[in-house]
Amino acid sequence: MGGVCSSRVQPPAARQMTVPEAFAHVDGARAERASRGAYLFEVGKDERFLLIVEESGVARVRDVRRQGKQELPALTSTIAYKSSAIFFAEARGTLPVVAYLTGQVRVSGNLKAAESLEPLFLPLTAALKERDASIGVDEDAPMDADMLGLPAVAVPWHAVHTRAWWASHWGTDMLQGTWFTLIGTFLWLVETLILGAQGGPEQAIAWAQAASAILFLVSFGFIAEIAYPQAMASMLTEQARRELTAKEATSALLPPPLERSWAWRERLGLTNTIGRGMSCMFAAFLPFVVLAALAFAEAGVGSGVGWG
């Protein structure tokens, strides 16, 4: 093949690897389980490389920086990295989960096929580790907030006038959806409290809705907490650590889940934020169940409100 990826590039060890040099290590790699197809890698604003997995499982890389997307073959997936630092962190295996949650890495198309490409990048990972060792780079050093597009310091809740505040609290689809849901639920609560205070035949229904709205508010509050990318990343990291510990532990140290003695908080899902949020959400329907039961009891079985 011609182009920058047609041969192994051996740059001096005194400088960092460039993106074209990185893809030169991927060109010619083989992985039998890699999904066949064409994959476009976009790194930053300028770097674009097409990786084609042939029927033999061999990867062929082309530099397509000067080609439009209409000139490319049908793509199986497109993987876009916000910067070369993000790309190299993933190649080293040190990219934190929060980078995916904040849009630093975006995958469109067939996600499962894109995940199957990981073995093709093992030669690049090995080359990076060797280079890092030769120039004294700490390959496990955490990425700073600027690289991840996150505020370097905590933004005060009252700094609404700053751009950092909006990026911190409204910067993702999940945060926006959660906050809009919280606001809508709060307005619903206000409405039901007003209706309940007015009295009338619908007062019982209004108070039941108010109780339900309060529980929904608590539930969405827990979900809002976990909607922040940092909190979600921390939770996923802790879960991965627990799964790794479970795999490494002997059966004597960690019995199988079915044999464990679960406490009542674990059984109700109250030991983590998502579990607490979901438990409150289920509880939010109880006022309506109670109200319906009272209505059936008062009306009787043969009435229009009863079962018959």
Backbone torsions as a table, in degrees:
resi	resn	phi	psi	omega
1	MET	NA	152.5	175.1
2	GLY	-98.6	173.6	177.3
3	GLY	100.7	-178.2	-174.5
4	VAL	-68.0	-18.9	-175.1
5	CYS	-103.6	17.2	-175.1
6	SER	-82.6	-14.5	-178.8
7	SER	-148.0	162.9	177.9
8	ARG	-69.3	130.1	-178.5
9	VAL	-102.7	129.4	179.9
10	GLN	-119.4	81.1	-179.5
11	PRO	-74.2	165.3	178.4
12	PRO	-59.9	147.3	-177.2
13	ALA	-75.1	-4.5	-174.4
14	ALA	-81.6	-10.1	-177.4
15	ARG	-129.0	166.0	-179.4
16	GLN	-72.5	155.1	178.8
17	MET	-73.4	143.1	176.6
18	THR	-92.8	166.4	-179.3
19	VAL	-64.1	-45.2	176.7
20	PRO	-59.0	-39.1	177.8
21	GLU	-64.9	-35.5	179.4
22	ALA	-63.8	-46.0	-178.7
23	PHE	-71.2	-19.5	174.4
24	ALA	-64.7	-30.2	177.4
25	HIS	-75.0	-23.4	179.4
26	VAL	-82.6	-32.7	-178.7
27	ASP	-60.2	123.2	179.1
28	GLY	93.7	-7.3	177.6
29	ALA	-68.6	152.7	-176.9
30	ARG	-123.8	138.3	174.7
31	ALA	-150.4	111.5	-175.3
32	GLU	-61.8	-33.0	-175.2
33	ARG	-89.1	-2.9	178.3
34	ALA	-67.5	133.6	-179.0
35	SER	-68.1	130.1	-179.6
36	ARG	-68.5	141.7	-180.0
37	GLY	152.5	-172.7	-179.4
38	ALA	-114.6	133.0	-176.2
39	TYR	-128.7	130.0	179.4
40	LEU	-100.9	126.4	176.3
41	PHE	-108.9	123.1	177.3
42	GLU	-115.3	119.4	-177.8
43	VAL	-117.8	113.5	-175.4
44	GLY	67.2	-151.8	-177.5
45	LYS	-92.9	-18.3	-169.2
46	ASP	-116.3	-26.4	-172.6
47	GLU	-90.5	125.1	178.7
48	ARG	-140.0	123.6	-178.7
49	PHE	-132.7	139.3	179.1
50	LEU	-103.2	122.8	178.1
51	LEU	-108.8	121.9	179.7
52	ILE	-113.9	123.2	176.5
53	VAL	-94.1	113.4	-177.7
54	GLU	-76.6	169.9	-179.1
55	GLU	-59.7	-27.0	178.9
56	SER	-77.4	-6.9	-177.6
57	GLY	88.9	4.7	-179.9
58	VAL	-87.9	138.3	179.9
59	ALA	-91.0	132.7	174.4
60	ARG	-121.3	130.9	-174.7
61	VAL	-115.5	135.2	176.5
62	ARG	-124.6	140.6	174.0
63	ASP	-81.3	115.8	-176.8
64	VAL	-119.1	29.2	-178.7
65	ARG	-63.2	-26.1	-178.1
66	ARG	-102.7	11.8	-179.2
67	GLN	-113.2	144.8	175.0
68	GLY	-82.6	162.9	-178.4
69	LYS	-65.3	-25.5	179.3
70	GLN	-69.4	-18.3	179.5
71	GLU	-88.6	-6.4	-176.6
72	LEU	-90.8	157.6	175.3
73	PRO	-70.4	173.3	177.7
74	ALA	-60.2	128.4	-173.7
75	LEU	-93.3	136.6	173.4
76	THR	-78.0	-42.7	179.1
77	SER	-152.8	155.9	171.7
78	THR	-122.8	125.8	-179.9
79	ILE	-115.6	117.3	-176.2
80	ALA	-115.2	129.8	176.8
81	TYR	-111.4	137.3	-177.3
82	LYS	-64.8	-32.6	-178.4
83	SER	-151.8	166.8	177.6
84	SER	-66.8	-30.3	177.9
85	ALA	-61.7	-39.9	177.7
86	ILE	-65.4	-43.5	-179.5
87	PHE	-60.9	-47.9	-177.6
88	PHE	-69.6	-31.0	176.2
89	ALA	-64.5	-40.0	177.8
90	GLU	-69.5	-38.1	178.5
91	ALA	-62.5	-33.1	178.0
92	ARG	-80.0	-15.5	-176.6
93	GLY	82.7	20.3	-177.7
94	THR	-113.5	10.1	-178.0
95	LEU	-75.2	122.8	180.0
96	PRO	-71.2	155.8	-178.0
97	VAL	-59.6	-30.9	-176.7
98	VAL	-60.5	-23.3	178.7
99	ALA	-64.9	-35.0	177.7
100	TYR	-74.3	-36.3	-177.1
101	LEU	-72.6	-22.3	-178.4
102	THR	-103.8	10.4	175.0
103	GLY	79.6	15.4	176.7
104	GLN	-72.0	-25.5	174.0
105	VAL	-126.3	125.1	179.6
106	ARG	-124.3	130.8	179.0
107	VAL	-119.6	125.1	175.9
108	SER	-120.7	150.9	-177.0
109	GLY	97.5	-142.5	-175.4
110	ASN	-84.1	101.2	-177.3
111	LEU	-66.0	-41.7	-179.1
112	LYS	-63.0	-39.2	178.5
113	ALA	-66.1	-38.8	179.3
114	ALA	-63.5	-38.6	179.5
115	GLU	-65.6	-27.7	-178.2
116	SER	-72.0	-9.0	-177.8
117	LEU	-80.5	-9.4	-173.4
118	GLU	-51.5	-43.7	-179.6
119	PRO	-61.5	-26.1	-180.0
120	LEU	-68.1	-20.4	-177.7
121	PHE	-95.7	3.3	179.0
122	LEU	-62.4	-39.2	175.2
123	PRO	-60.7	-37.0	177.4
124	LEU	-66.6	-42.3	178.8
125	THR	-59.8	-44.2	179.2
126	ALA	-63.9	-41.3	179.8
127	ALA	-65.2	-38.8	179.2
128	LEU	-66.4	-41.6	179.2
129	LYS	-64.0	-40.5	178.6
130	GLU	-64.6	-42.6	-179.8
131	ARG	-67.8	-42.2	179.2
132	ASP	-59.2	-41.5	179.7
133	ALA	-65.8	-35.9	-176.8
134	SER	-72.7	-27.6	-178.9
135	ILE	-108.1	7.0	175.4
136	GLY	72.5	34.3	179.3
137	VAL	-92.8	136.6	176.1
138	ASP	-82.1	99.4	-174.7
139	GLU	-68.3	-19.0	-179.8
140	ASP	-96.3	7.4	-179.9
141	ALA	-64.5	133.2	-178.8
142	PRO	-67.4	148.2	177.4
143	MET	-74.9	140.9	-179.2
144	ASP	-79.8	172.0	-173.8
145	ALA	-64.3	-34.7	-179.0
146	ASP	-62.5	-41.0	-179.5
147	MET	-64.0	-33.2	-177.3
148	LEU	-91.0	-0.4	-179.9
149	GLY	71.4	25.3	179.9
150	LEU	-110.1	153.5	176.2
151	PRO	-61.8	134.9	-176.9
152	ALA	-68.1	-29.7	179.4
153	VAL	-126.8	161.2	178.7
154	ALA	-64.6	135.8	-179.4
155	VAL	-92.1	123.2	179.3
156	PRO	-57.0	144.8	-175.7
157	TRP	-62.4	-26.2	-175.8
158	HIS	-89.4	-1.6	-176.7
159	ALA	-85.2	53.4	-175.9
160	VAL	-65.5	-23.9	-175.7
161	HIS	-77.9	-7.6	-176.2
162	THR	-96.4	150.6	177.4
163	ARG	-67.3	-33.9	-179.8
164	ALA	-62.1	-34.5	179.8
165	TRP	-63.8	-46.4	-179.2
166	TRP	-66.5	-37.7	177.7
167	ALA	-66.5	-35.0	-177.7
168	SER	-74.2	-40.4	-172.6
169	HIS	-104.2	-16.0	-179.0
170	TRP	-131.5	18.0	-170.5
171	GLY	-80.5	-7.5	179.6
172	THR	-129.3	159.8	178.5
173	ASP	-59.8	-38.9	-178.0
174	MET	-65.8	-42.1	178.0
175	LEU	-63.9	-44.6	-179.5
176	GLN	-61.6	-47.1	179.7
177	GLY	-61.7	-40.3	-179.2
178	THR	-66.3	-44.9	-178.4
179	TRP	-67.5	-39.2	176.9
180	PHE	-63.3	-38.5	177.9
181	THR	-65.3	-41.4	177.9
182	LEU	-62.0	-44.3	-179.9
183	ILE	-63.4	-45.0	179.4
184	GLY	-62.6	-39.7	178.9
185	THR	-66.9	-38.6	178.3
186	PHE	-63.7	-41.7	177.8
187	LEU	-64.6	-37.5	176.3
188	TRP	-61.9	-42.2	178.8
189	LEU	-61.8	-44.7	179.2
190	VAL	-59.8	-44.0	-179.8
191	GLU	-61.9	-44.3	-177.9
192	THR	-68.8	-33.6	176.9
193	LEU	-65.6	-39.4	178.5
194	ILE	-65.6	-45.0	179.5
195	LEU	-64.8	-38.4	179.7
196	GLY	-67.4	-35.7	-179.6
197	ALA	-71.1	-24.2	-178.9
198	GLN	-76.7	-17.6	-179.4
199	GLY	77.8	-159.9	-179.8
200	GLY	96.6	177.6	-176.4
201	PRO	-64.5	-24.0	-177.6
202	GLU	-93.5	10.8	-174.8
203	GLN	-62.8	-42.5	-178.9
204	ALA	-61.3	-42.3	178.6
205	ILE	-64.7	-39.9	-179.4
206	ALA	-63.2	-43.2	179.9
207	TRP	-68.3	-34.8	176.5
208	ALA	-64.2	-41.4	177.3
209	GLN	-66.0	-36.1	178.8
210	ALA	-63.8	-45.1	177.8
211	ALA	-61.7	-41.0	178.6
212	SER	-64.9	-41.5	-179.1
213	ALA	-63.5	-38.0	178.4
214	ILE	-62.5	-44.2	179.4
215	LEU	-66.6	-37.5	176.0
216	PHE	-64.7	-38.4	177.3
217	LEU	-60.3	-45.0	178.4
218	VAL	-62.3	-42.9	-179.9
219	SER	-60.6	-49.6	-178.9
220	PHE	-69.6	-23.4	173.8
221	GLY	-63.9	-43.6	175.9
222	PHE	-63.0	-41.4	-179.8
223	ILE	-66.3	-37.3	177.1
224	ALA	-62.0	-36.4	179.2
225	GLU	-61.9	-43.4	-177.5
226	ILE	-83.0	-11.0	-180.0
227	ALA	-71.1	-20.4	178.2
228	TYR	-70.3	130.4	-176.0
229	PRO	-53.7	-39.7	-179.4
230	GLN	-62.6	-42.7	-180.0
231	ALA	-67.4	-41.5	178.4
232	MET	-63.4	-43.6	179.4
233	ALA	-62.8	-40.6	178.7
234	SER	-62.8	-41.7	179.9
235	MET	-65.3	-44.5	-179.7
236	LEU	-65.8	-38.2	178.0
237	THR	-63.7	-43.7	179.0
238	GLU	-64.6	-39.2	178.3
239	GLN	-64.6	-42.0	178.2
240	ALA	-63.6	-38.4	178.9
241	ARG	-64.0	-41.4	179.9
242	ARG	-65.6	-40.5	179.9
243	GLU	-65.5	-39.2	178.3
244	LEU	-65.0	-42.1	178.2
245	THR	-62.4	-40.2	179.9
246	ALA	-64.2	-37.6	180.0
247	LYS	-69.2	-35.8	-177.1
248	GLU	-82.1	-22.0	-176.3
249	ALA	-75.1	151.9	175.6
250	THR	-82.4	163.3	-178.7
251	SER	-63.4	-25.0	179.4
252	ALA	-71.5	-34.4	-178.6
253	LEU	-81.4	-35.6	-177.1
254	LEU	-136.3	94.0	-179.4
255	PRO	-61.6	158.0	175.7
256	PRO	-55.9	151.1	-176.8
257	PRO	-52.2	-39.0	-177.0
258	LEU	-68.7	-19.7	-178.6
259	GLU	-99.0	-4.4	-178.6
260	ARG	-75.8	154.3	176.1
261	SER	-95.2	101.4	-176.0
262	TRP	-83.6	132.5	175.3
263	ALA	-76.6	165.3	-176.1
264	TRP	-64.6	-32.0	179.1
265	ARG	-67.0	-37.5	177.1
266	GLU	-67.7	-39.6	-179.5
267	ARG	-64.7	-33.4	180.0
268	LEU	-89.8	0.7	178.7
269	GLY	71.6	32.4	-176.2
270	LEU	-98.5	10.0	-176.7
271	THR	-95.2	-0.5	176.7
272	ASN	-143.5	163.3	-173.1
273	THR	-63.0	-44.4	-179.1
274	ILE	-64.4	-41.2	179.1
275	GLY	-62.8	-41.5	178.6
276	ARG	-65.1	-40.5	178.9
277	GLY	-63.0	-43.8	-179.3
278	MET	-68.8	-35.8	178.5
279	SER	-63.6	-42.4	177.7
280	CYS	-66.0	-34.0	179.8
281	MET	-66.7	-41.9	177.2
282	PHE	-65.6	-39.7	179.9
283	ALA	-65.1	-25.5	-178.6
284	ALA	-64.7	-19.5	178.6
285	PHE	-86.4	-12.4	-176.5
286	LEU	-61.4	-40.5	178.6
287	PRO	-55.7	-36.4	179.6
288	PHE	-71.6	-35.9	176.9
289	VAL	-64.5	-44.3	179.0
290	VAL	-63.0	-43.5	-179.5
291	LEU	-63.2	-42.1	178.9
292	ALA	-64.3	-40.8	179.9
293	ALA	-63.9	-41.3	177.7
294	LEU	-64.4	-39.6	179.5
295	ALA	-64.6	-42.1	178.2
296	PHE	-64.6	-41.9	-178.6
297	ALA	-64.6	-37.7	-178.4
298	GLU	-76.4	-37.6	-175.3
299	ALA	-79.8	-32.5	-178.5
300	GLY	94.5	160.5	-173.2
301	VAL	-67.2	-36.9	-173.6
302	GLY	-87.3	-0.7	-176.7
303	SER	-80.7	177.1	179.9
304	GLY	-68.6	-21.2	179.8
305	VAL	-94.9	-10.7	-177.3
306	GLY	-81.2	-172.8	-178.4
307	TRP	-72.2	-28.7	-175.4
308	GLY	-92.2	NA	NA
